[in-house]
Amino acid sequence: MINQEKLVRFLRSKPALNLSQIEKEAGIPSKTLHKALSDQKDIPAKHLPALDEAVRKYGYSEALFDKAKVISIVNHKGGVGKTTTTINVGKALSLLGNRVLLVDMDSQGNLSQCFGIHSPDEQVIDALLTGTDLPMVEISPSLFLSPSDIRMAYRESELANSIGADRRLALKLEDERDKFDYILIDCPPSLGICTTCSLVASNYCVVPIQPEASAYHGVESLFNRIAEVRKYINPTLSVKGIVFTMVHKNQSIHKSMMTHIRDTYRNFPIYEAIIEVSTVIKQSQVAKEDLYTYSNKSVSWQQYHHLATEIMTI
């Protein structure tokens, strides 16, 4: 039978559902679900059997949250906000009631450094080259990190020459998927073995794009690589969405470029959430903190929170 945690996660993943209608169908007091979603009050255990029956009509099943969705945050162009997106979407997903693992596949280690981990003794590349498990650092009770640093760059060629190199991350993550709801992979700014490993291990990828010609040119190569991975190795891989990052909303060039990208890639989901350029993002990067910790009232945090809710629902 459904429990409160799974019920809340299901309802948050389906924001279009009419909570009042579900309460009516389950025969429970009005506002019971609203209060649970806003963390004001627990759902009385006596109401759970009726709610279990009601939400199954709307797509709930026990298997829905059995294994994590693995999502690569990927773009081989550097400086488009991949790491910032991974950090803040991961934080938002954890605050929305999910258990989240962040995997740092970039040898620059910026994702790891955000959480104060600069020279990890155990890191991702070691697990990929040996029989050890992926290292995990607990950031909070619902947020974990598998760290990396420059050692990944030194050993990348060793990985590339290993048997089954492109499948190794997938196999490591398969052992962990039943422990999490989402696994987000921060990919490096290249189309090398670490990015290929990430795509092979993923169900979905999210593509951050800065709406400027310099960032847009070459993105076709990325989509071609995604298509190749889907065709030859991982047929379940799909583009979960494109998100515009580092946007100046008042600049006509950004407006026109976003329109052009929407028209060119109309077959891919494009998120409503737009991440604008802001001082607070740069300040949080200098402070080595996620936006929620640094400034949870900021517009930038609200934009990433919106993006996380879209990722849960699309």
C-alpha positions as CSV (number, residue, x, y, z in Angstrom):
1,M,0.0,0.0,0.0
2,I,1.1,3.6,-0.6
3,N,2.8,5.5,2.1
4,Q,2.9,9.2,2.7
5,E,6.4,9.7,1.2
6,K,5.5,8.0,-2.1
7,L,2.1,9.7,-2.3
8,V,3.6,13.2,-1.9
9,R,6.3,12.4,-4.4
10,F,3.7,11.2,-6.9
11,L,1.5,14.3,-6.4
12,R,4.5,16.6,-6.8
13,S,5.4,14.9,-10.0
14,K,1.9,15.5,-11.4
15,P,1.2,19.2,-10.6
16,A,-1.8,19.2,-13.0
17,L,-3.8,16.8,-10.9
18,N,-6.8,18.2,-9.1
19,L,-6.1,17.5,-5.4
20,S,-9.7,18.4,-4.4
21,Q,-11.0,15.8,-6.8
22,I,-8.7,13.2,-5.5
23,E,-9.8,14.0,-1.9
24,K,-13.4,13.8,-2.9
25,E,-12.9,10.4,-4.6
26,A,-11.0,9.1,-1.6
27,G,-13.7,10.5,0.8
28,I,-11.2,12.4,3.0
29,P,-11.3,15.9,4.4
30,S,-10.8,18.8,2.2
31,K,-7.2,20.3,2.1
32,T,-5.6,17.1,3.5
33,L,-3.4,16.8,0.4
34,H,-2.7,20.5,0.2
35,K,-1.4,20.6,3.7
36,A,0.7,17.5,3.1
37,L,2.3,19.0,0.0
38,S,3.2,22.2,1.9
39,D,4.6,20.2,4.8
40,Q,2.1,21.6,7.1
41,K,0.6,18.4,8.3
42,D,1.0,14.6,7.8
43,I,-1.7,12.5,6.2
44,P,-3.5,10.4,8.8
45,A,-2.7,6.7,8.2
46,K,-6.4,5.8,8.1
47,H,-6.8,7.8,4.9
48,L,-3.9,6.0,3.0
49,P,-5.9,2.9,1.8
50,A,-8.6,5.1,0.1
51,L,-5.9,7.4,-1.3
52,D,-4.0,4.4,-2.7
53,E,-7.1,3.3,-4.6
54,A,-7.8,6.9,-5.8
55,V,-4.3,7.7,-7.2
56,R,-4.0,4.5,-9.1
57,K,-6.6,5.9,-11.5
58,Y,-4.1,8.7,-12.3
59,G,-1.0,6.5,-13.0
60,Y,0.4,5.6,-9.6
61,S,2.0,2.1,-9.3
62,E,4.5,0.5,-6.9
63,A,7.1,0.3,-9.7
64,L,6.9,4.0,-10.4
65,F,9.8,4.9,-8.0
66,D,11.6,1.6,-7.9
67,K,14.7,2.8,-9.7
68,A,16.3,6.1,-10.2
69,K,16.0,8.1,-13.4
70,V,19.6,8.7,-14.6
71,I,20.0,12.1,-16.4
72,S,23.1,13.5,-18.0
73,I,23.5,17.2,-18.0
74,V,25.5,17.5,-21.2
75,N,26.9,19.9,-23.8
76,H,30.4,19.7,-25.2
77,K,30.6,23.5,-25.2
78,G,32.2,24.7,-22.0
79,G,30.9,27.6,-20.0
80,V,27.1,27.1,-20.6
81,G,26.1,26.3,-17.0
82,K,26.2,22.5,-16.9
83,T,27.7,22.3,-13.4
84,T,25.6,25.1,-12.0
85,T,22.5,23.3,-13.4
86,T,23.5,20.0,-12.0
87,I,24.2,21.5,-8.5
88,N,21.0,23.5,-8.3
89,V,18.6,21.0,-10.0
90,G,20.0,18.3,-7.8
91,K,19.4,20.4,-4.7
92,A,15.9,21.3,-5.7
93,L,15.0,17.7,-6.5
94,S,16.2,16.7,-3.0
95,L,14.1,19.4,-1.4
96,L,11.1,18.2,-3.4
97,G,11.3,14.9,-1.5
98,N,13.6,12.9,-3.7
99,R,16.8,11.0,-2.9
100,V,19.4,12.3,-5.4
101,L,23.0,11.3,-6.4
102,L,25.2,13.7,-8.2
103,V,28.0,12.1,-10.3
104,D,31.0,14.3,-11.2
105,M,32.3,13.1,-14.5
106,D,34.3,16.4,-15.2
107,S,38.0,16.3,-14.3
108,Q,37.8,20.0,-13.4
109,G,35.9,18.8,-10.3
110,N,33.8,22.0,-10.0
111,L,30.8,20.0,-8.9
112,S,32.8,18.4,-6.1
113,Q,34.4,21.6,-5.1
114,C,31.0,23.3,-4.6
115,F,30.5,20.9,-1.7
116,G,34.0,21.5,-0.3
117,I,35.5,18.3,-1.7
118,H,38.8,19.3,-3.5
119,S,41.1,16.3,-3.5
120,P,38.9,13.2,-2.8
121,D,40.9,10.1,-1.9
122,E,38.2,7.9,-3.5
123,Q,36.6,9.1,-6.7
124,V,34.7,8.1,-9.8
125,I,37.6,7.2,-12.1
126,D,39.0,4.7,-9.5
127,A,35.7,2.9,-9.4
128,L,35.5,2.7,-13.2
129,L,39.0,1.2,-13.4
130,T,38.7,-1.2,-10.5
131,G,36.1,-3.5,-8.9
132,T,35.3,-1.0,-6.1
133,D,31.9,0.7,-5.7
134,L,31.3,4.3,-6.6
135,P,32.4,6.5,-3.7
136,M,29.5,8.5,-2.2
137,V,29.7,11.5,0.1
138,E,26.6,12.4,2.0
139,I,25.8,16.1,1.5
140,S,22.5,15.9,3.2
141,P,20.2,13.0,4.2
142,S,18.7,13.1,0.6
143,L,21.6,14.4,-1.4
144,F,24.8,12.5,-2.2
145,L,27.9,13.1,-4.4
146,S,30.3,10.8,-6.2
147,P,33.3,13.2,-6.5
148,S,36.2,13.7,-9.1
149,D,39.2,15.9,-9.6
150,I,42.1,16.3,-12.0
151,R,43.1,12.6,-11.5
152,M,40.2,11.7,-13.9
153,A,42.0,13.6,-16.7
154,Y,45.3,11.8,-16.0
155,R,43.6,8.4,-16.2
156,E,41.0,9.1,-18.9
157,S,43.2,7.4,-21.6
158,E,43.5,4.3,-19.4
159,L,39.7,4.2,-19.2
160,A,39.3,4.7,-23.0
161,N,41.6,1.7,-23.6
162,S,39.8,-0.6,-21.1
163,I,37.5,-3.4,-22.1
164,G,33.9,-2.3,-22.1
165,A,34.9,1.3,-21.3
166,D,31.6,2.9,-22.4
167,R,29.6,0.5,-20.3
168,R,31.5,0.8,-17.0
169,L,29.6,3.7,-15.5
170,A,26.3,2.2,-16.4
171,L,27.2,-1.0,-14.6
172,K,28.3,0.9,-11.5
173,L,25.1,3.0,-11.4
174,E,22.9,-0.1,-11.9
175,D,24.0,-1.3,-8.5
176,E,22.9,2.0,-7.0
177,R,19.7,2.9,-8.8
178,D,17.3,1.3,-6.3
179,K,18.7,3.6,-3.6
180,F,17.8,6.9,-5.4
181,D,15.1,8.6,-7.3
182,Y,17.3,10.7,-9.5
183,I,21.0,10.4,-10.5
184,L,22.4,13.5,-12.2
185,I,25.7,13.3,-14.1
186,D,27.7,16.4,-14.7
187,C,29.4,15.8,-18.0
188,P,32.7,17.3,-19.2
189,P,33.0,19.9,-22.0
190,S,33.9,17.3,-24.6
191,L,32.6,14.4,-26.6
192,G,35.2,12.0,-25.2
193,I,35.0,8.7,-23.3
194,C,33.6,10.3,-20.1
195,T,30.7,11.9,-21.9
196,T,30.1,8.7,-23.9
197,C,30.1,6.7,-20.6
198,S,27.6,9.2,-19.1
199,L,25.2,8.9,-22.1
200,V,25.4,5.1,-22.1
201,A,24.5,5.1,-18.4
202,S,21.6,7.5,-18.8
203,N,17.9,7.2,-19.4
204,Y,17.7,10.9,-20.4
205,C,19.9,13.9,-21.1
206,V,19.2,17.6,-20.4
207,V,21.0,20.0,-22.7
208,P,21.8,23.5,-21.4
209,I,22.2,26.0,-24.2
210,Q,23.3,29.6,-24.0
211,P,21.4,31.5,-26.7
212,E,24.4,32.9,-28.5
213,A,25.9,31.9,-31.8
214,S,29.2,30.8,-30.3
215,A,27.4,28.5,-27.9
216,Y,24.9,27.3,-30.5
217,H,27.3,26.4,-33.3
218,G,28.3,22.8,-33.0
219,V,25.3,21.7,-30.9
220,E,24.3,19.5,-33.8
221,S,27.3,17.4,-33.2
222,L,26.1,16.7,-29.7
223,F,22.6,15.6,-30.9
224,N,24.3,13.4,-33.5
225,R,26.4,11.8,-30.7
226,I,23.2,11.3,-28.6
227,A,21.6,9.6,-31.7
228,E,24.6,7.4,-32.2
229,V,24.6,6.2,-28.6
230,R,20.9,5.5,-28.8
231,K,21.3,3.6,-32.0
232,Y,24.3,1.4,-31.2
233,I,24.5,1.1,-27.4
234,N,21.6,2.6,-25.3
235,P,18.2,2.5,-27.1
236,T,16.4,3.9,-24.1
237,L,18.3,7.2,-24.2
238,S,16.3,10.3,-25.0
239,V,16.6,14.1,-24.8
240,K,14.5,15.0,-21.8
241,G,14.8,18.7,-22.6
242,I,16.7,21.8,-23.6
243,V,17.1,24.5,-21.1
244,F,18.3,28.1,-21.9
245,T,21.0,29.3,-19.5
246,M,22.9,32.5,-19.1
247,V,20.1,34.4,-20.7
248,H,19.8,38.2,-21.1
249,K,16.1,38.4,-21.5
250,N,16.2,42.0,-22.7
251,Q,18.8,41.4,-25.4
252,S,17.2,41.1,-28.9
253,I,19.9,38.7,-30.0
254,H,19.1,36.3,-27.2
255,K,15.3,36.5,-27.9
256,S,15.9,35.8,-31.6
257,M,18.3,33.0,-30.9
258,M,15.9,31.3,-28.5
259,T,13.2,31.5,-31.1
260,H,15.5,30.0,-33.7
261,I,16.5,27.1,-31.4
262,R,12.8,26.4,-30.6
263,D,12.0,26.3,-34.3
264,T,15.1,24.2,-35.2
265,Y,14.6,21.6,-32.4
266,R,10.8,21.6,-32.1
267,N,10.9,17.8,-31.8
268,F,12.7,18.1,-28.4
269,P,11.0,19.4,-25.2
270,I,12.2,22.9,-24.3
271,Y,11.7,23.9,-20.7
272,E,9.7,26.9,-19.8
273,A,12.2,27.7,-17.1
274,I,14.8,30.1,-18.3
275,I,18.0,30.6,-16.3
276,E,19.0,34.3,-16.6
277,V,22.5,35.8,-16.1
278,S,22.7,37.0,-12.5
279,T,25.2,38.3,-10.0
280,V,23.9,35.9,-7.3
281,I,24.8,32.9,-9.5
282,K,28.4,34.1,-9.8
283,Q,28.5,34.9,-6.1
284,S,27.3,31.5,-5.2
285,Q,30.0,30.0,-7.4
286,V,32.7,32.0,-5.6
287,A,31.2,31.0,-2.3
288,K,31.2,27.3,-3.4
289,E,27.5,26.9,-2.4
290,D,24.3,26.0,-4.1
291,L,21.8,28.8,-4.6
292,Y,19.4,27.5,-2.0
293,T,22.1,27.6,0.6
294,Y,23.5,31.0,-0.6
295,S,20.3,32.9,-1.4
296,N,17.0,30.9,-1.3
297,K,14.9,34.0,-1.9
298,S,16.7,34.9,-5.2
299,V,15.1,34.8,-8.6
300,S,17.9,32.5,-9.8
301,W,17.0,29.9,-7.2
302,Q,13.3,30.1,-8.1
303,Q,14.3,29.6,-11.8
304,Y,16.2,26.4,-11.0
305,H,13.5,25.2,-8.7
306,H,11.0,25.7,-11.5
307,L,13.3,23.8,-13.8
308,A,13.5,20.9,-11.3
309,T,9.7,20.7,-11.1
310,E,9.6,20.5,-15.0
311,I,12.2,17.8,-15.0
312,M,10.0,15.8,-12.6
313,T,6.9,16.2,-14.7
314,I,7.9,16.2,-18.4
